[in-house]
Amino acid sequence: MDTADRALAFEQIRQLAARYSVALDARDLDALVALYVPDVRISSKLSGRDALRELMDTALRGIGVSFLNIGTHVIDIDEAGETATGVVYCRGEIQDGGRDSDQWITHLIQYHDSYTRLDGQWYFGANRKHLLVAGYEQASSPLGLAPAEWPKNQIGMGSVPADLQTWQEFWKEQ
């Protein structure tokens, strides 16, 4: 793997983490599971994107709005350039308890990942290991704010994720 290929691999892997956050927050399950190898191993008994989609669907119905902000991302690529491992730091702002909940929590997360290159494209090689550093409840939920009517006001609720088509479709499926 030459220097240019290695630099491209680092960027493609960083984009996996970014795309994961955006797809999860938008509840775009098709985009989310497409970030994984087709035969992703979820557990000793479950594998594949369809099983992962079902698992994510169930898990995400237990929370309302989420906002994952990724930061530090350490990536180690093997010498052949076909597999890699990584650690991603994330701060998650989460409406815990579903869409009707008033509980707003902050999670400090480390994701421990494996990555695989297939046909020149990088994917998550297995279901991500989500390790909680800390989770704590906020005094109040921002979801109770009046509409901001952005760009008229800086303070208040915006229209995302409620205006996203994937968000609307996810919640229609029930």
C-alpha positions in Angstrom: 0.0 0.0 0.0 1.6 3.2 -1.1 1.4 6.6 0.7 -1.5 7.9 -1.5 -3.5 4.6 -1.1 -2.9 4.8 2.7 -4.1 8.4 2.9 -7.2 7.5 0.9 -7.9 4.6 3.2 -7.7 6.8 6.3 -10.1 9.3 4.8 -12.6 6.6 3.6 -12.5 5.0 7.1 -13.1 8.4 8.8 -16.1 8.9 6.4 -17.5 5.6 7.7 -17.8 7.0 11.2 -19.2 10.3 10.0 -21.7 8.6 7.7 -22.7 6.3 10.6 -23.5 9.4 12.8 -25.5 11.1 10.1 -27.5 8.0 9.0 -28.2 7.0 12.6 -29.5 10.5 13.6 -31.6 10.6 10.4 -32.9 7.1 11.0 -31.8 6.1 7.5 -31.4 2.4 8.2 -30.6 1.5 4.6 -27.7 4.0 4.5 -26.6 2.8 8.0 -26.4 -0.9 7.2 -24.8 -0.2 3.8 -21.7 0.9 5.8 -21.1 -2.7 6.9 -19.7 -5.7 5.0 -22.6 -7.7 3.6 -22.0 -10.6 6.0 -21.5 -8.5 9.1 -21.3 -10.6 12.3 -23.6 -9.3 14.9 -23.4 -12.1 17.4 -22.6 -15.8 17.4 -26.0 -16.5 16.0 -26.8 -13.4 13.9 -25.1 -12.0 10.8 -25.9 -10.0 7.7 -27.2 -6.6 6.9 -30.9 -7.6 7.2 -30.3 -8.8 10.7 -28.4 -5.7 11.6 -31.2 -3.5 10.1 -33.7 -5.3 12.3 -31.5 -4.9 15.4 -31.0 -1.2 14.7 -34.7 -0.6 14.0 -35.6 -2.1 17.4 -32.8 -0.2 19.3 -33.6 3.1 17.7 -37.3 3.0 18.6 -36.2 3.2 22.2 -34.9 6.7 21.7 -36.2 9.8 20.1 -33.9 12.5 18.7 -30.2 11.8 18.8 -27.2 13.9 17.8 -23.9 12.0 17.6 -20.8 14.3 17.4 -17.7 12.3 16.6 -14.2 13.6 17.3 -10.9 11.7 17.9 -10.5 8.8 15.5 -7.5 6.6 15.7 -7.0 4.2 12.8 -4.5 1.3 12.5 -4.3 -0.2 9.0 -2.7 -3.6 8.5 0.4 -3.8 6.2 -1.6 -5.4 3.3 -4.2 -2.6 3.5 -7.2 -4.9 3.6 -8.2 -4.6 7.2 -8.0 -2.0 10.0 -9.0 -1.3 13.5 -10.0 2.0 15.1 -11.3 3.8 18.1 -13.8 6.7 17.7 -14.7 9.2 20.4 -18.3 10.4 20.4 -20.5 12.7 22.4 -24.2 11.8 22.0 -27.1 14.0 22.9 -30.1 11.7 23.2 -33.8 11.9 23.9 -33.9 8.8 26.1 -37.1 6.8 26.4 -38.6 7.4 23.0 -40.1 10.3 21.0 -42.5 11.3 23.7 -39.9 11.4 26.5 -38.8 14.5 28.3 -35.6 12.9 29.4 -32.5 14.3 27.7 -29.1 12.6 28.3 -25.6 13.1 27.2 -23.4 10.0 26.5 -19.6 10.0 26.2 -18.9 7.0 24.0 -15.9 5.1 22.6 -16.6 3.0 19.5 -14.1 0.2 18.9 -14.3 -0.8 15.3 -12.9 -3.2 12.8 -12.8 -2.3 9.1 -12.5 -4.3 5.9 -11.8 -3.3 2.4 -13.8 -5.0 -0.3 -13.4 -4.1 -4.0 -11.5 -0.9 -3.1 -14.2 0.3 -0.6 -13.9 0.3 3.2 -16.7 -1.0 5.4 -17.3 -1.7 9.1 -16.2 -5.3 9.4 -18.4 -6.2 12.4 -21.0 -4.6 14.5 -19.4 -1.7 16.3 -18.5 -2.1 20.0 -20.2 0.8 21.8 -18.5 1.4 25.1 -19.9 3.9 27.5 -17.5 6.3 29.2 -20.3 8.1 31.0 -23.9 8.9 30.7 -25.8 11.7 32.5 -29.1 13.3 32.5 -29.5 17.0 31.6 -31.6 19.3 33.8 -34.0 20.0 30.9 -34.6 18.8 27.5 -34.1 21.1 24.5 -37.1 19.5 22.8 -39.4 21.6 25.0 -38.1 24.9 23.5 -40.4 27.0 21.4 -39.7 26.8 17.6 -36.7 28.9 16.6 -38.2 29.7 13.2 -34.6 29.7 12.0 -33.0 31.9 10.7 -35.3 34.4 12.5 -34.1 33.3 15.9 -31.0 31.6 17.2 -32.6 30.0 20.2 -35.4 27.4 20.0 -36.2 24.1 18.3 -35.2 23.7 14.6 -36.9 21.5 12.1 -34.3 18.6 12.0 -34.6 15.7 12.2 -38.4 15.9 11.9 -38.3 17.3 8.4 -36.0 14.6 7.1 -37.8 12.1 4.8 -35.9 9.1 6.4 -37.0 10.2 9.9 -40.6 10.5 8.8 -40.5 7.1 7.1 -38.8 5.4 10.1 -41.6 6.5 12.5 -44.3 5.7 10.0 -43.3 2.1 9.9 -44.8 1.4 13.3 
